Amino acid sequence: MEAERVLREDEVGRLAELAAQLRVDAIRCSTRAGSGHPTSSLSAADLLAVLISRHLRYDWADPGNRANDHLIFSKGHASPLLYAVFKAVGAITDQELVDTYRQFGSRLEGHPTPALPWVDVATGSLGQGLPVGVGIALAGQHLDRLPFHVWVLCGDSETAEGSIWEALDKAGHYGLRNLTAIVDVNRFGQRGETELEWDLDTYRRRVEAFGCRAIVIDGHDLVAIDEALGRARQATGPTVVLARTLKGKGIAGVENQPGWHGKPIKPEQAEQAVAALGGVRQIQVTGPRPEPAPPAPAPDRRPPELPRYDKGAKVATRNAYGDALRALGARPDVVALDGEVSDSTRADRFAEAHPDRFFEMFISEQQMVAAAVGLQVRGYRPFASTFAAFLSRAYDFIRMAAISRADIALCGSHAGVEIGADGPSQMGLEDLAAMRAVHGSTVLYPSDAVSCAALVAQMVDCTGISYLRTTRGGHPVLYDNDETFPIGGSKLLRGGGPHDQVALVGAGVTAHNCLAAADRLAGEGIESRVIDLYSVKPLDSQRLLDAVRDTGGRLVVVEDHYPEGGLGSAVLEALADLAVPAQVCRLAVRGLPTSGTPAELMDQAGIGVSAIVTATRDLLARTS
């Protein structure tokens, strides 16, 4: 193919001119904006000039083409270079590049986002682009079986992030021959020299230790770059091109000097630099195009045959998650990932039924979430599961997934003190707050197996980040199998009349505690209503309004979670937004838990049945 030929002298000259244009445009747009990272862009300009001209198979007029290669700027701060590339291929105009970069309302944001159709995912939080690239490559090699290639431009500073090595480890484990990381080793980070500076041999040995092929080159030698990228395309496993470069390449007084990270070039110096680089150019690049790909199969959105459960039977919601996920596997676009705890999360039930669409990420939660984001780039509907506590390791990836407008489903099992003797290191007690804070998220906390299965079935078509909280222990099935559980809804488990004196609000395990407390209170002549607030975000505000109206504003909210940001916070925020006065008592886990039985731990935390009864009596005494 064209990209496999040895470069002729005239071709080298044209690539040099293109690289100069990329440098000039990166300077122009960041100087006009008065902010940006031009020096980080200039170091990688030669790499990108060769890549887009000879190796990146991409139809720029059709960014949705299934056969297109993928280009990810893991070093998202080098956006001046990326946008200069978009100009060079004719995707954007020179005017848009220079006049709108980093301006309010512009799609050329300071760090790339999918507001641009040629950008798969948002980058800028370092160490994330390569892990997402692993997910895209997994889809290409193991699911789509298409010959597209995933090219990821990384910075040397971000190789200090453990997520980079999680990515290389999984790339090596899965033998991702369609993945190439290009590391721009320019020696300088934000505050000075990087950890390894130009120690390319140590980089090489680390890369090879993770089962990847390393190619060490001069990142400004166009012929060497071309040869390396050609070898990467033909590799039998993942490749890492380690390119020794100069930060600020091409600008006198700036090139290879510290103190220039994230600083635009002043107008007078920029004018001189542009002139030294040969001036403004309007070169248009026509790179290789992908071979035609067969159309994607039509999505199968038939409702799944969900598992059915006997009312009153004790079934853990984590079991229902596994059963429902296995049933959803009838849809060929559903994939599952887990962090080596699938026998606990019950994702192993999907793995047994659909092993070709299950990806074990082992103990690397950042990579698990990133791979889910990459898989959804290719149109799949990923479900990723681990203990709720361990998702905190991947929180920045979840945050960035929302900025990427990614559609992924997460399941956190073993939540709360309810897990028992394992102790506080295993108890997810912050997860509801964390997930509620994610932009556009959906947060669900089912109380029984029927509601859990119904909610899992809806998550498959949720937009944004959806999160399901499941519990370890078995609790009675509360609902008939044909009951519906719309997202944003709730259920009335007890009461509902105008004479209810108090509303007990719970979710998950505390809904059961509220029911038991209601039975005790009824024996004392206290009428209470019990609300299962299974949809934590969005919340059923109307149900709360009705409860406030009928009970004189008396609510007892009970949650197996720390008080900050959880169920009680969600209720109070909803009432505040509606400007509805209420007398709300919040029972939550306020101390540091220990080991013990679930009942002991819930009693110790003040969310057990006796605590709810006592809190209700006290609330009535204060407000009667």
Buried (B, 14 or more C-beta within 10 A) or exposed (E): EEBEEEBEEEBBEBBBBBBBBBBBBBBBBBBBBEBBBBBBBBBBBBBBBBBBBBBBBBBBEEBEBBBBBBBBBBBBBBBBBBBBBBBBBEBBEBEBBBBBBBEEEBBBBBBBBBEBEBBBBBBBBBBBBBBBBBBBBBBBBBBBEBBBBBBBBBBBBBBBBEBBBBBBBBBBBBBBBBBBBBBBBBBBBEEEEBEBBBEBEEBBEBBBEBBBBBBBBBBBBBBBBBBBBBBBBEBEBBBBBBBBBBBBBBBEEBBBEEEBBEBBBEEEBBBBBBEBBBEEBEBEBEBBBBEEBEEEEEEEEEEBEBBEBEEEEEBBBBBBBBBBBBBBBBBBBBBBBBBBBBEBBBBBBBBEBBEEBBBBBBEBBBBBBBBBBBBBBBBBBBBBBBBBBBBBBBBBBBBBBBBBBBBBBBBBBBBBBBBBEEBBEBBBBBBBBBBBBBEEBBBBBBBBBBBBBBBBBBBBEBEBBBBBBBBBBBBBBBBEBEEEBEBEBBBBBBBBEEEBBBBBBBBBBBBBBBBBBBBBBEEEEBBBBBBBBBBBBBBBBEBBBBBBEBBBBBBBBBBBBBBEBBBBBBBBBBBEEEEBEBBBBBBBBEEEBEEBEBEBBBBBBBBBBBBBBBBBBEBBEEBE
